[in-house]
Amino acid sequence: MPRRGQTANLNLKLPTSVVVKGNTSYSWNSQNAIVSDGHNLNLRNQNEMETSTKKAKTSGPILVCGGAGYIGSHTILCLLEQGYNVVVVDNLVNSSMASLDRVAELAGLNESDRKERLVFHNVDLCDRDALKGIFETHPTFSACIHFAGNS
């Protein structure tokens, strides 16, 4: 059984950051990175990952559907810490704005940073006209992460 802070059989510390770009996800701690394309895992050192962090600061925002929920809010925090701007779409049926307020606090965003880096739209994904408005406001996303769901 792995201890807290370890991954089973790998003896790596749990990643402190996760970045998703297209079909590739990057997770890293201060020394190493685990890169997954959905099929393979590769271990890289931090120097090889610096390019990904620099790209995060120059690429378009990431759309996170269902971002005010538990998993979405944790993912958004990691994205903000890596320099990404995030656009959240959530209807708040199974979540709360309090989670995004806490994310902004943990990420150290002041009010003006929050307006630019953590944009929230209270929209149901089934509302086609509202989604069209979001895509008109933010015409380019570098990725979309979908956590939205309703039971």
N, C-alpha and C positions, 0 to 999 in steps of 0.2 A: 504494500500500500504506500503510495507516495505521500511524503509529508507536505505540509503547506509550503507553497513557493517552489514546488518541484513538479515536473511533468513525468508521468510514469515511464520508467525505463530509459529516460533520456538524461536525467540529472541536470536539466536546464531550469533556470528560474522562469517563472511564468512571465510572459511578455508584458511589458508595461504599455505598449502601444500597438494599435492595429490600424492598418491603412488598407483599404480595398480600392483597387483600380481595375476596372473591367472585370476579367475573370481571375485576376491575380490578387492574392492577399499577402500582406507583409506584416509580420509580428516581430517585435524585437525588445530586448532588454538593453542594458548599457554596453554589452559586449558582442552579442551575436544576434542573428536574425534567422527566422524560419520563414521561407518563402514557399507559398503553395499556389499552384495553378489549378487546384481542384483535383488533381490526380497525383502529383508528386510533391514531396517535401524536400527542400534543400536548405542547408545551413550556410549562412554567409556572415562575414564579419561586419562590424558597424561601418567601416570605411566604404564598403560596397553599397551600403544602404543610403549614404548621404545624398546621392543623386535623387533618390525617391523623395526625400524630405524637401529638397530644393524645388522639385517639380510641384509638390503640394502647394507651395506658396505662389506659384505662377499659373496653376491650372484653374478651371472653373469650379464653382461650388459643387458640393455633393448633395444630391437630393436624398433625404431619408424619410421614407413613408412609415408612419407609425413611430416616429422618433421620440414621442413624449412618454413612451412606455419604458419598462425596466431595461430591456436589452437595448432598445434604441437609444435611450439616454446615456447608457454606458459607452456605446459605440460613438455617439456624438462627442462625448468628452475626449475620447482618444483621437478622433479626427481633428478637433480643435487644437489639441496639444501638438499635433503634427503640422499645424499651419493651414489646414483646410478651412474654407468657409462652408457653412452648412445651411441648407434650406430644409426645414422640417414641415411635413404635411401630416396633420393628425386631426381627427375629429373629436378627440378627448373623451370618447365613450368609455374606454378602458384605461384611461391615463389622466394625468393632471399637468397643468402648467407649472406646478410646483417643482416637478422633476427638471424642467428646462431652466427654471430659476436657479436651482441648485447646480446644474451643469455650468451655467454662466458664472456662478460664484466660484466653483472649483477651478474653472479655466481662467479665472482672474479677468473676466471681461467687464470693462466699465460700460456704462449705458451706450455710449457712441460706438464702441467696439461691438457690442451685442447687436446693434441695429445692422451692422455690416456683416458680421461673421456668423451670427446665429439668427437666421430669419425664420419666423414661425408663421404658418398659414393654418387657421382652423378650418379645414376643408375635409369633407368626406370624399374618398377616392371614387365613389360612384357618381359624384357630381361633375359631369363632363365639362360644363361651362366654367365652373370654378377652377378646374384643372387647366383648362385652356388659358385662363387668366394668369395662372402661375407660370405657365410656359411662355407666355408673352412677356411677363415681368422678368423672368430669368430664362433667356433663350438658349443658354448653353450650360449643360451640366457635364462634369467630367465622369460622374458615375451616379448610379441610383442603388440604394440599399433599401429593400422592402421588408419591413417588420410589421406592417399593418395587418390586422386580422380582427374578426369579430365572430364570437361563437353564437 
